[in-house]
Amino acid sequence: MEDRPPSLIPETHSSPTSLDAEIVKVRQQIQNLASHRTALTAALLSSPSSQKLVARAKAQPKPSPHISTFENRMKEQEHQNVQNLCRMCAGGTMFIGRDPDPNAVDEGRIIGVRIEVFNRRTRTFRDPYYLLLNRPHPGSSSLCIHRHTIPQRVPIQHLVAKYLSSSNPSDSKSSESQNVTRLVRVLRRELISYHLRQEAIVALGEQKPLGADGGQPNTFKEVRAVDAEDRDLRIEWEDEIDGRIVVDNNGNLEKAVVANCERFRSREKNGI
């Protein structure tokens, strides 16, 4: 028989669970590196030193053909910086629109609100949320919800009942009891709180806690919310330990309970 050369690829005995965890880890590293590259690129294009170098290069008798490309990138970045500044300073903006439906009330006139929320993990803005208001009662300036893109876990109906309620919607002065500005402000606060809790769930699932006896690192089998507002979270470890935690509006830990068949532990903390 012909002797075969030994394989140069080492044999691996990793379980599917460990391979999945390694894939998730590599993907997270790629995402972090891409975010870091984007931040460095934005800082370079926005730097005053870069602008001086470009101006000096353009003044040369024969400037490089890449200067115009770099200058266009700098203008795009400047436009993006202005847009980001406006989105950060004005978290909620209003606009006037029209419903294309020919049978829409009030001749299709609507008042729109655009709400911005920043993602701390990716350092980018999320897709904006929209709240559309109209006046369905003839002869009245009372506003009502027409359409919206608010997540179901945000209590928008409760906020509408509180800030857009009117005892007599048909009254021409009923809008005086409504407070749209306050509604938008509180609604944006609720959206930010909702996403902070979502980010806390994701961050918690990526952690590697210690085992039952504080020894070898253990992994979470499941991390999920068990209530409608993502405040009460259930955690299950690989070694069958169950835990429940309560997070506040900022995504910080308020209370934690960890238990299994052998012992029961409870503790309270002021933040993660």
VEXROZA-206905 format. One line per field, with one value per residue: residue in one letter; x negated, y, z negated of N, C-alpha, C in turn. Coordinates in steps of 0.1 Angstrom, whole numbers. Example, Ala and Ser with C-alpha at 12.3 -4.5 7.8 and 13.67 -1.06 7.14 Angstrom:
REM VEXROZA-206905
residu A;S
n_X -132;-128
n_Y -57;-22
n_Z -78;-71
ca_X -123;-137
ca_Y -45;-11
ca_Z -78;-71
c_X -132;-129
c_Y -33;0
c_Z -78;-79
This chain:
REM VEXROZA-206905
residu M;E;D;R;P;P;S;L;I;P;E;T;H;S;S;P;T;S;L;D;A;E;I;V;K;V;R;Q;Q;I;Q;N;L;A;S;H;R;T;A;L;T;A;A;L;L;S;S;P;S;S;Q;K;L;V;A;R;A;K;A;Q;P;K;P;S;P;H;I;S;T;F;E;N;R;M;K;E;Q;E;H;Q;N;V;Q;N;L;C;R;M;C;A;G;G;T;M;F;I;G;R;D;P;D;P;N;A;V;D;E;G;R;I;I;G;V;R;I;E;V;F;N;R;R;T;R;T;F;R;D;P;Y;Y;L;L;L;N;R;P;H;P;G;S;S;S;L;C;I;H;R;H;T;I;P;Q;R;V;P;I;Q;H;L;V;A;K;Y;L;S;S;S;N;P;S;D;S;K;S;S;E;S;Q;N;V;T;R;L;V;R;V;L;R;R;E;L;I;S;Y;H;L;R;Q;E;A;I;V;A;L;G;E;Q;K;P;L;G;A;D;G;G;Q;P;N;T;F;K;E;V;R;A;V;D;A;E;D;R;D;L;R;I;E;W;E;D;E;I;D;G;R;I;V;V;D;N;N;G;N;L;E;K;A;V;V;A;N;C;E;R;F;R;S;R;E;K;N;G;I
n_X -8;-3;-20;-4;-9;-11;18;19;38;50;68;100;120;142;174;207;219;198;186;206;207;181;183;202;187;166;180;190;166;158;179;173;148;154;171;152;135;151;155;129;125;144;134;109;117;130;111;93;67;65;81;64;42;53;60;34;23;39;30;7;-13;-8;16;24;46;62;69;92;111;108;115;142;151;147;165;189;187;188;214;228;220;233;259;261;256;279;299;292;295;322;343;369;389;413;436;455;479;497;523;526;550;580;604;598;600;605;595;573;551;524;504;471;447;414;392;361;337;308;283;264;247;238;231;246;275;307;334;357;386;421;449;481;506;540;570;599;625;649;648;634;603;591;567;559;545;534;517;488;455;446;431;448;444;440;459;480;507;515;501;512;539;534;522;535;561;595;624;646;644;655;657;646;626;613;587;571;568;550;517;493;466;456;464;448;422;423;429;406;387;397;392;364;358;369;352;327;332;335;308;295;304;292;265;262;266;243;223;200;206;195;194;216;203;186;164;152;158;191;219;248;278;302;316;342;370;398;420;443;430;403;388;386;366;357;332;313;289;263;258;282;291;314;324;337;340;345;347;341;353;331;317;302;293;317;328;320;324;313;315;316;321;307;299;308;305;305;302;297;289;275;275;256
n_Y -12;23;48;75;110;127;146;181;196;203;181;187;189;202;210;215;236;251;259;274;295;305;315;335;352;359;373;394;407;415;433;452;461;471;493;507;514;530;552;562;570;590;608;614;626;648;663;694;695;677;691;713;701;692;716;726;708;711;735;730;729;707;690;660;635;622;640;655;635;629;653;655;635;646;667;653;641;664;673;651;654;677;669;649;664;680;660;651;674;681;660;655;664;683;682;692;673;654;632;608;595;598;599;608;623;658;668;654;665;664;663;656;639;634;612;608;583;573;548;533;512;506;531;548;564;551;539;564;571;576;597;603;628;639;658;647;655;676;712;713;717;696;671;638;605;594;576;555;545;534;511;481;476;500;522;538;543;548;572;588;590;604;629;638;637;647;661;669;663;675;702;734;746;725;717;731;718;698;686;685;689;680;654;644;647;630;606;602;599;575;558;559;547;522;511;512;492;471;470;463;437;424;429;415;389;385;383;363;347;336;301;279;277;298;291;278;297;301;298;317;301;311;343;364;386;387;401;427;451;447;448;429;403;370;346;318;296;274;254;248;267;291;325;357;391;426;455;490;522;531;509;497;475;467;448;414;379;348;313;278;242;237;260;294;326;361;395;430;457;489;497;483
n_Z 0;7;-11;-27;-30;-61;-73;-70;-82;-113;-135;-147;-176;-183;-197;-182;-195;-206;-182;-171;-190;-186;-159;-163;-179;-162;-142;-157;-163;-137;-131;-151;-143;-118;-126;-140;-119;-103;-121;-124;-97;-94;-113;-101;-77;-86;-99;-106;-98;-77;-58;-54;-42;-18;-6;-3;14;37;45;58;89;105;94;77;92;74;55;60;57;30;19;26;9;-15;-14;-14;-39;-55;-50;-61;-88;-95;-92;-112;-134;-135;-138;-164;-180;-175;-184;-178;-151;-133;-105;-77;-58;-33;-29;-4;1;16;2;-23;-56;-64;-41;-35;-49;-71;-100;-106;-127;-132;-148;-163;-172;-189;-184;-207;-207;-180;-173;-156;-140;-144;-123;-116;-136;-130;-135;-127;-126;-124;-118;-125;-130;-117;-117;-141;-159;-171;-175;-163;-163;-133;-117;-126;-134;-157;-180;-192;-219;-231;-251;-235;-232;-258;-262;-243;-252;-274;-267;-244;-248;-248;-261;-246;-214;-191;-197;-189;-204;-216;-212;-229;-253;-246;-243;-222;-220;-245;-243;-222;-233;-256;-244;-228;-248;-259;-237;-236;-260;-256;-236;-250;-269;-252;-241;-264;-268;-246;-251;-275;-267;-253;-271;-292;-318;-351;-363;-382;-407;-407;-391;-362;-331;-322;-299;-286;-281;-273;-270;-276;-273;-295;-299;-287;-283;-282;-306;-326;-327;-318;-325;-315;-323;-309;-327;-338;-356;-367;-363;-371;-362;-367;-348;-346;-332;-319;-311;-331;-357;-382;-401;-409;-407;-414;-410;-417;-420;-443;-458;-466;-457;-462;-452;-452;-431;-422;-393;-364
ca_X 0;-11;-19;1;-15;-2;26;14;49;52;81;107;130;151;188;214;222;186;184;215;202;169;188;208;176;159;189;190;153;159;187;166;137;161;175;140;130;160;153;116;126;151;125;99;122;135;100;88;54;68;85;52;34;60;58;20;21;46;22;-5;-12;-2;21;28;60;69;72;106;119;107;122;156;154;147;178;199;186;193;229;232;218;244;272;260;258;294;306;289;301;336;347;382;392;426;437;469;480;510;527;530;563;590;615;592;607;598;589;560;541;518;492;462;436;402;385;348;331;294;279;251;238;233;228;254;289;317;344;366;400;430;462;490;518;550;582;610;638;651;650;626;589;586;558;560;535;537;508;476;445;440;432;460;440;441;473;484;521;516;496;522;550;530;518;543;575;604;638;656;636;662;656;635;615;609;573;564;564;541;503;486;452;453;465;436;411;424;428;392;381;401;385;350;358;371;340;317;335;331;294;291;306;282;252;262;265;229;214;197;206;189;202;224;194;176;153;150;168;204;226;262;286;313;319;353;380;410;431;446;421;389;382;384;358;354;319;311;275;261;258;296;295;324;323;346;335;354;339;348;355;318;311;294;299;323;329;316;327;307;320;316;327;299;298;316;298;312;294;301;278;278;268;248
ca_Y 0;35;56;88;119;131;158;193;203;196;176;195;181;212;207;225;247;259;264;285;306;311;322;347;360;365;382;406;414;421;444;462;466;480;505;515;520;541;563;567;576;602;617;619;635;660;670;706;692;671;702;721;693;692;729;728;699;717;747;726;731;695;683;646;633;617;651;658;624;631;666;651;627;656;675;644;640;676;672;641;659;687;661;642;675;684;649;650;685;681;646;654;674;683;686;691;664;652;618;607;589;608;599;611;634;671;670;647;673;657;668;645;641;625;611;602;576;570;535;534;500;508;546;553;566;541;544;573;568;586;598;612;633;646;664;639;661;689;723;712;716;685;662;624;597;589;564;557;534;531;496;477;475;513;524;550;545;554;586;596;592;614;642;642;635;658;658;671;665;684;716;741;749;713;715;738;708;688;690;677;690;671;640;640;647;618;595;600;593;561;551;557;538;509;507;509;479;461;469;456;423;419;429;405;376;383;381;349;347;324;290;279;278;308;285;280;305;295;306;318;293;319;356;369;393;379;411;435;463;443;452;417;394;356;341;304;292;261;244;247;277;301;338;368;404;437;466;503;529;533;496;493;464;471;436;401;367;336;302;264;233;236;272;305;338;373;407;442;466;502;498;472
ca_Z 0;8;-23;-25;-39;-72;-70;-75;-89;-126;-137;-157;-183;-189;-196;-174;-204;-207;-169;-169;-198;-179;-148;-168;-184;-150;-136;-165;-161;-124;-133;-159;-134;-108;-132;-143;-106;-100;-130;-120;-84;-96;-120;-92;-67;-93;-106;-99;-92;-64;-49;-50;-33;-5;0;1;26;49;50;66;103;111;83;80;96;63;46;62;50;15;16;26;-3;-26;-14;-18;-53;-61;-50;-71;-101;-98;-94;-125;-145;-135;-144;-178;-187;-174;-184;-172;-142;-128;-91;-71;-47;-28;-27;10;2;20;-8;-36;-63;-64;-27;-35;-56;-82;-107;-109;-136;-130;-161;-161;-184;-186;-188;-214;-204;-167;-171;-144;-142;-140;-114;-124;-139;-125;-141;-118;-132;-116;-125;-118;-133;-110;-126;-153;-157;-179;-168;-167;-157;-120;-116;-133;-132;-170;-183;-201;-233;-237;-254;-228;-234;-271;-261;-235;-261;-285;-262;-233;-252;-248;-265;-235;-202;-181;-201;-182;-213;-223;-211;-240;-263;-241;-244;-213;-223;-256;-238;-214;-242;-264;-235;-224;-260;-260;-226;-240;-271;-250;-229;-260;-274;-241;-241;-276;-266;-236;-258;-285;-260;-247;-282;-296;-333;-358;-365;-394;-419;-404;-385;-347;-325;-317;-289;-288;-272;-268;-276;-269;-281;-299;-301;-275;-282;-283;-319;-334;-319;-323;-321;-318;-320;-303;-337;-342;-366;-362;-369;-367;-365;-364;-344;-347;-319;-312;-308;-342;-366;-394;-409;-403;-415;-408;-418;-412;-429;-455;-466;-462;-460;-457;-455;-445;-427;-416;-380;-361
c_X -9;-9;-14;-6;-5;5;20;25;51;66;87;118;140;166;195;217;210;183;193;211;190;173;194;197;169;167;190;177;153;167;180;155;143;165;163;134;138;158;139;117;133;142;114;105;127;123;96;75;55;72;73;43;40;58;44;17;28;38;10;-3;-5;4;25;42;68;74;87;115;119;115;137;160;155;160;189;199;191;208;234;231;229;257;272;262;273;302;304;296;316;341;361;385;406;426;452;469;494;512;532;544;573;602;610;599;598;590;575;549;537;506;483;451;426;394;372;343;317;291;265;241;231;228;234;268;297;326;354;380;409;444;470;503;527;561;595;624;640;654;643;611;583;579;560;549;541;530;496;467;439;441;443;456;439;455;478;498;523;512;506;534;547;528;527;558;583;618;648;648;642;661;644;624;610;594;565;560;554;527;494;471;448;454;453;424;411;423;414;384;384;394;370;349;360;359;328;319;331;316;288;293;295;268;251;260;251;219;211;195;198;199;209;215;184;163;152;161;180;210;241;268;297;314;331;362;392;422;433;437;406;382;379;378;356;341;318;297;274;262;272;299;304;322;334;340;345;344;347;349;342;311;302;301;305;323;325;319;322;310;318;322;319;298;306;309;305;303;300;289;283;270;259;234
c_Y 13;43;70;98;124;144;170;201;196;192;185;187;191;208;218;237;257;266;276;298;313;320;335;357;367;375;395;414;421;434;455;469;475;493;514;522;532;554;570;575;590;613;623;629;648;668;683;704;686;682;711;714;693;705;731;719;705;729;743;728;719;687;668;644;627;628;654;647;626;643;663;643;636;664;666;642;652;677;662;646;669;680;655;652;679;673;648;662;686;667;644;666;672;688;685;682;663;637;617;600;600;609;603;623;646;673;664;654;665;665;656;649;630;624;603;595;571;556;535;523;502;522;551;556;555;547;552;567;579;585;608;615;639;651;657;645;674;700;723;711;705;675;648;617;591;576;567;544;531;517;493;478;489;517;537;553;552;569;594;599;603;628;647;640;648;654;659;674;674;699;722;745;737;711;722;728;697;694;681;677;681;657;635;639;634;606;592;594;578;552;549;547;523;503;504;496;468;459;461;441;417;419;418;391;374;381;366;349;335;313;290;281;289;303;289;289;297;304;306;309;302;332;362;377;385;388;419;446;460;448;440;407;380;351;326;301;277;250;244;257;287;314;348;381;415;449;479;509;531;520;491;483;470;460;424;390;355;324;289;255;232;248;283;318;350;385;418;451;479;504;486;475
c_Z 0;-5;-19;-35;-50;-68;-77;-83;-102;-128;-149;-163;-190;-187;-187;-182;-204;-194;-167;-177;-192;-167;-152;-173;-172;-143;-144;-164;-147;-124;-140;-151;-124;-113;-135;-130;-102;-108;-126;-107;-86;-103;-110;-82;-73;-99;-99;-93;-78;-54;-45;-40;-19;1;5;14;39;54;58;81;110;99;87;83;85;53;48;56;35;11;16;14;-15;-26;-18;-33;-61;-61;-60;-85;-105;-100;-108;-136;-146;-141;-159;-186;-186;-173;-178;-164;-136;-113;-87;-59;-43;-25;-12;11;5;10;-22;-42;-62;-52;-27;-43;-69;-88;-111;-119;-134;-143;-158;-174;-180;-192;-194;-210;-190;-164;-159;-148;-137;-129;-121;-126;-135;-132;-133;-125;-122;-125;-119;-121;-126;-120;-139;-150;-165;-170;-173;-159;-144;-117;-124;-131;-146;-173;-193;-216;-239;-239;-248;-231;-248;-270;-253;-244;-271;-279;-250;-236;-251;-252;-255;-222;-192;-185;-194;-191;-221;-223;-222;-251;-259;-241;-235;-216;-234;-252;-231;-223;-251;-256;-231;-236;-262;-249;-230;-251;-266;-244;-239;-266;-264;-240;-253;-275;-257;-243;-268;-278;-255;-258;-285;-311;-338;-360;-379;-407;-417;-398;-370;-342;-320;-307;-291;-277;-265;-276;-269;-279;-283;-301;-288;-273;-283;-295;-328;-325;-326;-317;-324;-313;-314;-314;-345;-354;-360;-370;-363;-371;-361;-360;-344;-333;-312;-309;-319;-351;-379;-405;-402;-413;-408;-417;-410;-422;-442;-464;-459;-466;-455;-461;-447;-443;-422;-403;-377;-363
